[in-house]
């Protein structure tokens, strides 16, 4: 089982601000209250969708999420918002954060552009080390997302692991590792002691 306390302390040691919650409902309330009156971009995330914050955030913010608005410019506008909200595919107990992306919008949005970034992380996303976090991103999160999207890839068909395929439908095209909080934005981690997302 993931050591949430160790992970939180190590994330703080790497320059991330960490908010800890027992439940997704508590985290959702925090996000809605904290992100009042700002423009918000949301990266593709089952975790964020599960929290059910989109409609609540739309009440007092300008929100850009390509899952809800399929206009071609939505991803770009999300990346230029004041605040960016998404999850991570893997986080090491040492405090490293891993994301895999197909379009590059989530990877870009977490590294550069928005003034504030919130990464929502359930306990299931935490691995003992960086190798484990990358393995989790490639062999758990990516295949489940490919399957959810109905991709014609070996990982989507079997839903079991990455085959490092050359399929045109491949969704794992770029990988980012945040060793420390990026200098260009303020990154906050929302750690939740529940299983959320892939």
N, C-alpha and C positions, 0 to 999 in steps of 0.2 A: 504494500500500500504506500502511496505517495506521502512523503513527509511535507505537509503543507507549511508548517512553521519554518522549516529549514529553507524551503523554496521562497517563501515570502522574505525572509531575512537576506537571502542571497540576491534576490531581485532588487531589494533596497540598496544593497551594497554595490550594485551595478548602476545605480542612479535612477532606478524606476521608483515611482511612488506607488505604494501597494495599499489597496483597500480590501479587507477581508470580510467575507459574509458566510453565514451558515447555509443560506438558501438562495436560490435564484430569485425568488420573490423579493427578498431584501435587497439584493443587488439591483434588480429592476427599479425598485423605488428610489434607490440612491441615484441611478443614472437619470431617471426622469427629473428628479429634484435638482441635480447638479448641472444638467445640460439644458437648463431653462433659458430661452432667449438667445439662441445661437444658431448658426447654420451647421448642419450635421451631415456628413457623408457616412454611409454604411457600406462596408465591404460584404461580399457574399458570406453568410455565416448562419449555419443551422443553430448555433448557440444563441445568437442574437434573436433569430426568429422564434426560438423556443421561449425566450424571456418575454416575448410579447410586448416589447417596448415601442415598436414602430408607430402604431396609432397614437399612443400616449405622447410620444415625442413630437408628432405632427401638430399637436394642439398648440404648442408655444414656440415652435422652431420651424425653420425651413430645412426639410430633410430630403436628401438625395440617396435613393437606394434602387439599384437596377433590378432587384427582385420584385419591387412594387411598381416602378415606373420604367418601362422597357424602351424608352426613348434612347437613341444612340448616344446622346451627350450626357446621360445621367452618370456614367462612371467618371467622366472627366470632371463634371461639376462636383461629384462626391469628393474627389481628390483635392479640390480647391476650397472645400468648406473650411470653416474655422476649426471644427472638431471632427475627428474621424473615429468611428466606432466599429470594431470587428472582434474576432477571436484570434486564437493562435492554433496551429496544428499540433504543436508540441512545445513544451517548456521543460527545461532540465531543472532538477533540484538545485543545480549550481547557479541558476538564474539566467540561462540563455534561452532565447525565444526563437522558434522556428516557424516559418510559414512557407507553404508551397502554393503556387498560383499559375493559372492558365493565361489570363489576360494581362496580369501584372499590376492590376489596379490595387489589390489589397497589399501586395508587397510595397508598391510605391507609396500608398497612403499611410503606411505605418512608419516609413522612413523619412519622408520629406514632403512638405506641403502644408498640411494642417498645423495650426499652432498647438493643439492638444490632441492626443491620441489615447483612446481607452481600449485596452485589450481585455476581453472578458474570458476568463479561463476556469473551466470546471476541473475538478480533481482528476478526472480521467485523462486530461491532456498532459499530466506531469509524468516525466520519465526520470530515471536516476541520473542520467548524464546527457551530454550533447549527442552522443552517438544514438542513445535511446530515443531522444526527442526527434532526431532526423528519421530514425527508423519508424517511429510512430506516425510521423507526417506522411512518409512514403507508403507505408504498408498497412495503415489503418485508415487515416483520414482521407487520403487521396482515393483509394479504391471505393470507399463508401460514398464519397461525393460523386465519383464517376458513375457508380451504379444508380444513385439518386437522379443524376442528370440523363440517364439512359445512353451514355456514351458507348460507342462501338469499340471498346478497348478490352484487352484480356482481363484487366483488373476489375472492370465493370461486370463482365460476364460471370466471373468466379467470385468477385467481391472479397478476395482473400489477401492479395499482396500486389506490389508493384512488379511488373514484368519488364520495366524499362523499354517499353514498346516504342515503335516509331509511327504509331497511328496518327492520322490527322486529327482525330478526336481526343488526343491526349490532353489532359487538364493539368498535369504536373510539368510545367515548362520553365518555371523559375523558382528558385529557393532562396530565401533570405534567412540569415541568422543575425539576431541582435545580440551582440556580446555585451553591449552597454546601451543605455538610453541614447538615442541619436541627439546630436548637438543642436539640430535645427528645430526640434519640437519637444514638447513636454509630454512624456509617455507615462500613463498610469495603468496599472494592472489591477483588475477586479478579480480577485481570487475567491472562488466559491467552493464550498465543501460538498458539492453535489456533482453527479455525472451530468454533463451537458454537451450536446453536439457530438461531432465526430472527432 
